[in-house]
Amino acid sequence: MVSIPATWIAVALVAQTGESLRSEPGRDAPVADFHLTASDGRRVSLWGDSQAWPVQVVGVCSAIDPEHEAALARFASLAKARAGRVRVLVICPDREGPDREAVAQVGAANAQIGDAAARPHLALLADPFAIATRRLGFTHADDVMVVDRDLKLFWRGTLRGGSEAAAGEASTFLGSVVDALLAGAAPPSIAGGAQRATALRFDASERKVSWYPDLLPVVRSQCGACHQKNGIGPMDLFDADEARGYAPMMAEVTGQGIMPPWSADPRFAPCRNERRLTDTEKELFRLFAEQGAKLGERPSDVPPAPPVAPTIGDVAWTIGTPDVVWELPHPEEIPAEGVLEYRSALLKPNLPEDAWIEAFECRPSAPQVTHHLVALLVPDDVPDEKAPELSTSFKDAVMGGYVLGALVNWYSPGCVRRLKKG
């Protein structure tokens, strides 16, 4: 039998003392999702954490509109006046993205709201290929839709009411639409009819896409943990020549949402360490393949792939230097083929006193054959010899674990977990 060299798995912790649509859907269908990058670098989607917001307002702001600064001010005013109840997502379909003035304007509005660091109430989203803009059916620079907590379309129209000036920095009518949804009432009608802004003109020219400037940054952040030399993925995407050979397949699996693998429903809770491509990133993969997988000019400062197979005793721990490191009691031999049943190994921490854990990291020495592991805390009343067979029944026992592509387990600021001595 051919076998892979034995795998050692180390566990690190940091101890802390106790002191210390086209989206015009039917009324019962959710509005189509989109996933874009905000001006502050966050990755934002309509469906993401939607249950936290009674109302979401989605609109357009484009430099093609002579009054786009006033339009953005109206969105900001709405977010500030109804902070905590309304999230405003403003899509910029311009090829060059939002200008610096618009980015500063949104940042200042979120700073005034106060808790934007936790969840921004106003987001300015770059949509350089106008993917989300078209998906939502927006055709003018003042198009707006209002959706409820369940992502059902409540109202669709324009940013200004019939009597509101184009240069005005607040929209009384849109505010009344939002207030109606918050109150459980029907949306009001516009007296005098809606005003239309400039029609959007999408850049029909094809953007040239190549590996080094466009795709490599995406690979590093979303794909490289698995797809690198000696990684668990089937190809090394840090080898540009190898990567270009997979261009059609990468376009297919990213376009269909197969890769990166992520099946959590974004509507119900935000997930740390989420692995999802934005609509823009998916389009970059598509264009890369369609245009012949050009590499482009290789920058002189391209960083190497991160290490994937650390050596025990010289591990580049992502949590910093750990206070304690444990190893499995013996190597685990992995056969080259066949079905592998779950295995269990018992570790004895032998702590001289209680420890308070703020970070927990597991690292395999052979990640190319390690899919995942789970570290469980064995209850005091379970004998050692019974631990493996009873492990799936332990309540609240998961301490941490490892899976390719996921980051380490940091507890939330101010939170720790107790690990008893022994």
N, C-alpha and C positions, 0 to 999 in steps of 0.2 A: 504494500500500500504506500502510495506517495503521500507525504504529509507536509504541511506548512510548518516552519519552525514554531516552537512553543510561544504562546502569547502571554506576556506578563501584563497585569493591569495594576496601575497605582492609583491610589485615592489621596487627594490632597484636601485639606481644610484649613480655614483660618479661624483660630480660636479667639474669642473675645470674652473678657471677664464679665461677671454679672453686674459690676459697677458701671464699670465704664457705660323698445323703444327704438331699432330706432325707438327710442324709448317712450313713445306715447302709448303706454300699455293700457289694458283694460283696468277698470277700477280695482279688481281683485288681484292684479298681477303686480309684482314689485317693479319699480323703475330699474332699468338696466344698470349694472354696476360699472364703475370705471376705477382705475388704479393709476395714479399719477404722482409725480414728485413735486412737493411744495417748494416755495421759494426759500424756506429755511432748511431744506434737505430732508424733511420728513416724507415718508411714503404714505399717501393718503388715498383711501377709497371711500366711495359713497356708502357702501355696505359696512365698512369697518366701524365697529362699535356703535352701530346705528341705534341700538336699544337705549343708549345713554342720552339720546337727543330726542325730545318730543317733536322738534321741527328741524328739518334741514332745508336750506335754501341753496339752490345751485344756479349759477348764472355765468355770464360771459363778460370778459373785459378785454378788449383788443385795442391796440394802438391805432387801428384803422378808424376808430371812432374819435372825432375831434374832442369829444367830451369824456374821454375814458378816465381821466383823473377824477372828475366829478362822479362818474359812475362807481368807481372804486370807493370813493368817499361815502356814497350811499350804502354800499354793502357794509363798510366798516361801521357806519352809524347804526345800522340794523343789528349787527353783532354785539356792539357795545350796549345798546339800549335793552337788549333781551339776553344778556349774558347768563349762561347756565341753562338756558332753555332752547337756544337756537344755535346751530352750527351753519356757517355760511361758507360755501365752497365756490370759489371764483376761478373759472377756467380761462387760461390765456392761450388761444390757438395760434398765436404768432410764431413763425418759424424760429425767430431769434429769442423767443421767450420773454418774460416780463422785464421791463426796464428797471434800473436801480431805484428810481423814484417810487415806483409801484411797490417794490420789495420793501423799501423803508417805510412806506405808508402802512402796509400790512403789519410789519413788525411793531410799529408804534401803537397801532390799534390793539394788538394782542397784549402789549405791555400795559396798556391802560386797563384792560380787562382784569389782569392780575394773575390768574392761574393758567395762563397759556402754556407754561412749561409742561404742565401735566396733560392738557388737551387743548389745542388751539381752537378758539371759537371762529376764527377767520383764517382761511387758507387760500393762498394764491398758487394755482396749480399750472405747471407748464404742460402744454399739449401741442408740441411742435409739429406733429403730423395730423393734428385735428381729429384724432381717432375718437376721443370721448365727445368732442364737440359734435361730430357727425352722428355718433351713436345716439346722442340725446336729441338729435333733430334741431339743434340750434342753427339758425340761419342769419340772425341779426345780432349786432353788438350789444343789445340790451335784453336779449332773451333770458327768461328766468323760469324756473319751476320750483314749486314748494312741495315737499314730500313729508309724510308723517313718520312716526316712529317705526311703523311696519313697512316703510319704503313704498307706500302707496301714493300715487300722484294725487295731490289735493287741489293744486291750481297750477296753471301755466299761462304765462303772458309776458308782459314787458316790465322793465324796471321802473318806469314812470307812469303815474296816472295821467289822465287827460289834461289837467291844468298845471302840472308840475314842470318847472323850468328845467331845461337841459343842464344848466350849470348848478342846479341845486344840489346840496350835499346831504340831503335826507329824502327818503321816499315815504311820504305819509301813506300812500295807497298800499305799497308793498308791506309796510308795517301793519296795516289793518288786515291784510290777508293772513299774515303770520298770527296776529292776535285772534283772528277767527278760528284758526286751527287749534290754537292753545285753549280756546274757550269751548271747543266742540261745536262751533257754529258753521254755517255754510259760508263759502268765500263771497266777499262783496263784489258788486259789479263796478266797472269803471265808468264814472260819469264823464261824458264827452268823448268816450272812446280812448283806445290806447295810442300812445305815441311810439313811432318806430324810429330806431337809430339806424346807423349805416349798415347796409348789408355786408355780411362777412365775405371776404374773398380769400379762399384758401390757396396757398402757394402750390401750384401744380408742378413745379419743377422737382425733379427727383434728387433728394439729398444723397450725396456720395458717402457711402459707409465703408469703413475698413476696420481691420482687426485691432490694431494697437490703440488708436485714439477713441474708438467707439465701443468695441466689444470687450476688450481686456479688463477695463474697470468693472464692467458688469460681472464678468467671470470671477474676478477676485472677490467681489462682495457676495455673490449669490450661488456660485457653482464650484469654485475652486476647492472647497473643503473636501469634496468627494472626488472631483475629476482632476486629479493631479498624479504625478508619478508616485507609485506605491499606494495610492488612495483606493477607496473601495469602488470608485467609478470606473467605467470601462475604457476611458481615454484620458490622456493628459492634456488638458486644455491650456496649460501654461507652455506647451510646445506649439508655437504658432503654426508650423507646417502641418502638424498632426491635426490641430483644431480645424484648419481650413478644409481638410478632407471630410470632416463631419458637418460641414455647413448646411447642406440640405436637411439632414436629420435633426440638427439643432433647431432649425427654423420650424420644422414640423412639430417637435415635442414641446417647444416653448409656446408656439402658437396655439396648441391644443391644451395647454395647461398641464401637460404630463410632467414636465420638468420646469423648475425644481418641484419635487414631490411635496405637496402641501394641501391637506384636505380639510383643515379646520375652517368652519364657517365663520367668516369675519363679522357677521351681524351681531353676534351675541357677546363677544368679549374681545378686547385687544390682546394679542399674544406677543410676548416678548420674543425676540429672535425669529420673527416671522420670515419665511422664505417664499416670497412671491415676486415675480417680475411685474414691473409696471407695463402699461399698454405701450409706452414709448420703447421700453427695452425689448419687448417682443417684436416690435416693428423693426428695430435695429437688426435683430437676428434674421428677420425675413429679408430685409434689403441686402444684408451681407451675403446671403446665399444667392439671391436673385442677381446681384451685380458681379458674381464670379469670385466671391471670397477673396477680395484684395486684402493684403496685409497692411498696406500703408507704410509710412516711415516709422522705423523702430526708434523710440526715444532712447537717449543714452542713459536715462535714469529709471528704466523699467525695473521694478523690484523683483527679486526672485520669488518663486512660490513659497508659501509658508511651510515650515517643516511639518511632516505628517507622521513620521515614525520616530518619536523621541527615544533616547536611550535612558533607561532607568538610572537615576543618580545624576543625570544631566538634562533634566526635563525643562523645557521652556514653558513653565506653567503660566497660563493666562491670568491667574488670580494673583500673580506675584509670588514671592518666596513663601511657601506654605509653612505653617507651624508644625504640622505632622504629616508624614507620608507613610502609607501602608501599602504592602504588596500582597498579591495572592500567595497563599501558602505553598503552591507548587505550580509549575507551568501547565498550560492547557494546550494539548496537542489537537490541531484542527485537521481533519482529513481533507484531501484535495477535492473530493466529490462525495455525494450522498446527502442524506437528510441528517441534520444534527439536532438532537433533542436538547431542551434547555438543560443547562448545567448550573449547579450551585456550589459556592465555596464560602466557608465560614471564616470571617476575619475577627480577630480579638484585638480591639483597640488598646486595652491595658492602660487606660488613662488613670493617672494618680488622683485626679479630682474631676468634678464636673466641668465640662467645657461648653461654651456657648458659641455656636457655629454661625458665621455670617457668610461663608462661601465654601463651596464643595465642588471638587473637580475630579473627574475620572479620566485617565489617559491610558489607552492600550499601547503596547510596544509594537504590535503588528496590526495597524488599523486596516490594512488591505484585506484581512480576513475577519474583522470584527464589525458586525453590523450594529449591535447595541448591547448594553448591559444596564442593569438596574441595581442600585445599592439600597438595600432594605435594612431597617433597624429592627433587630429581633426583640420582641417583648420579653420582659424579665421572666414571665412564667412559662416560657417555651424552652424545653431542654435543647441543648445543642444538637443532639442527634435527630431531633424532630424538626429542626429549623428548615431544612430544604423542602420537605414534603408539605409543610404548613405555610410556606412563604407567601403564597398567593392569597392567603386569608388574613394576613396582618393588616390591621386597620391603621391608617395614617402612618404607614411605615416607610414610605419612599423618602430617602435622604437626597438622592440625586442619581446621576447615571451618565451614560454616554451614548450618543448616536451621531453618525457623521452629519455634519451640517449644522448641528445645534451647538450653542455656546454653553458655558458652564453655568452652574446654579448659584447665582448671587441672590441672597434674600433681600427683600425690599429694605430701603434705608430705615434704620431704627428697629429692624426685626432680626431676631436670631433664633436659633433652635438649640434646645438643650440636648446634650449628649452626656449621659451619666458616666460616672467613673467606672472603671473595670474593663 
